[in-house]
Amino acid sequence: MKHSDFWDRMNETFGAGYARSVAADHTIGALDGRTVDQALADGENAKRVWMAVCRTWPDRVPARLVR
């Protein structure tokens, strides 16, 4: 997954403004307690980060984006 695709999904899921807040402020256990921004900066695969977001907010992510 390209980073641009990742951010498109984040923006669609959370809204453009809130997506950046989620990425910067919320730690995710599946990412070893890192934020989305930290995980991506550490070189984590964008698909792995996206799937961690999907598992963390299953009721928020549209089903068609869970892949």
Backbone hydrogen bonds, N-H to C=O, Kabsch-Sander energy under -0.5 kcal/mol:
donor,donor_aa,acceptor,acceptor_aa,energy
6,F,2,K,-2.3
7,W,3,H,-2.6
8,D,4,S,-2.0
9,R,5,D,-2.2
10,M,6,F,-2.4
11,N,7,W,-2.8
12,E,8,D,-2.2
13,T,9,R,-2.3
14,F,10,M,-2.9
15,G,11,N,-1.9
19,A,15,G,-2.6
20,R,16,A,-0.9
21,S,17,G,-1.0
22,V,18,Y,-2.8
23,A,19,A,-2.4
24,A,20,R,-1.7
25,D,21,S,-2.8
26,H,22,V,-1.7
27,T,25,D,-0.6
28,I,34,R,-2.4
31,L,28,I,-1.6
32,D,29,G,-1.8
33,G,28,I,-1.6
34,R,28,I,-0.7
34,R,31,L,-1.0
36,V,26,H,-0.5
37,D,23,A,-2.3
39,A,35,T,-2.7
40,L,36,V,-2.7
41,A,37,D,-2.4
42,D,38,Q,-1.9
43,G,40,L,-1.6
44,E,39,A,-2.6
49,V,45,N,-2.1
50,W,46,A,-2.7
51,M,47,K,-2.5
52,A,48,R,-1.7
53,V,49,V,-2.1
54,C,50,W,-2.6
55,R,51,M,-2.0
56,T,52,A,-1.8
57,W,53,V,-2.4
60,R,57,W,-1.3
61,V,57,W,-1.9
65,L,62,P,-2.3
66,V,63,A,-1.3
67,R,65,L,-1.6
